């Protein structure tokens, strides 16, 4: 490569045009100009922060359910749903990390999983837990 080849999807910059060509463009092993847009980078940073928050929340949910599982009406189902929460948290951390995977389908699936876990709470909790308004299965 001579470094004079056009960058994918861009016209070569004209001398004196003020255009900036990335230093890695045309360099073997470089991205060839396929770097993420600034909005993708900001979005990725925010989704990584969200992944950390989700990890903290799921650890709290696991701890809380580990403390009170003996009160559950259906403890096996409760632990299965806790396992779903942990697995879903791991999957979403991976899925939201890449901008091309952040689709409407993923967002809808994420919402449906959260709603299903909330709606499962009355089945898993005992009547006494429901009467005292114990927090939901996924807190």
ChimeraX attribute file (.defattr): number of C-alpha atoms within 10 A of each C-alpha:
attribute: neighborCount
match mode: 1-to-1
recipient: residues
	/A:1	7
	/A:2	6
	/A:3	11
	/A:4	9
	/A:5	11
	/A:6	14
	/A:7	18
	/A:8	12
	/A:9	9
	/A:10	9
	/A:11	9
	/A:12	14
	/A:13	13
	/A:14	9
	/A:15	7
	/A:16	6
	/A:17	7
	/A:18	8
	/A:19	10
	/A:20	9
	/A:21	13
	/A:22	14
	/A:23	10
	/A:24	14
	/A:25	20
	/A:26	20
	/A:27	14
	/A:28	10
	/A:29	8
	/A:30	13
	/A:31	14
	/A:32	17
	/A:33	18
	/A:34	11
	/A:35	13
	/A:36	12
	/A:37	9
	/A:38	9
	/A:39	10
	/A:40	14
	/A:41	14
	/A:42	12
	/A:43	17
	/A:44	18
	/A:45	13
	/A:46	14
	/A:47	21
	/A:48	17
	/A:49	13
	/A:50	15
	/A:51	19
	/A:52	14
	/A:53	12
	/A:54	17
	/A:55	16
	/A:56	12
	/A:57	15
	/A:58	20
	/A:59	14
	/A:60	14
	/A:61	20
	/A:62	19
	/A:63	11
	/A:64	15
	/A:65	22
	/A:66	13
	/A:67	10
	/A:68	12
	/A:69	16
	/A:70	12
	/A:71	15
	/A:72	21
	/A:73	17
	/A:74	14
	/A:75	17
	/A:76	12
	/A:77	14
	/A:78	22
	/A:79	18
	/A:80	11
	/A:81	19
	/A:82	20
	/A:83	13
	/A:84	14
	/A:85	21
	/A:86	17
	/A:87	12
	/A:88	16
	/A:89	19
	/A:90	15
	/A:91	11
	/A:92	19
	/A:93	19
	/A:94	14
	/A:95	16
	/A:96	21
	/A:97	17
	/A:98	15
	/A:99	15
	/A:100	9
	/A:101	13
	/A:102	16
	/A:103	12
	/A:104	9
	/A:105	10
	/A:106	14
	/A:107	13
	/A:108	11
	/A:109	12
	/A:110	15
	/A:111	11
	/A:112	12
	/A:113	15
	/A:114	14
	/A:115	12
	/A:116	12
	/A:117	18
	/A:118	15
	/A:119	13
	/A:120	16
	/A:121	20
	/A:122	15
	/A:123	14
	/A:124	23
	/A:125	24
	/A:126	17
	/A:127	14
	/A:128	12
	/A:129	17
	/A:130	15
	/A:131	9
	/A:132	8
	/A:133	9
	/A:134	13
	/A:135	15
	/A:136	18
	/A:137	22
	/A:138	20
	/A:139	15
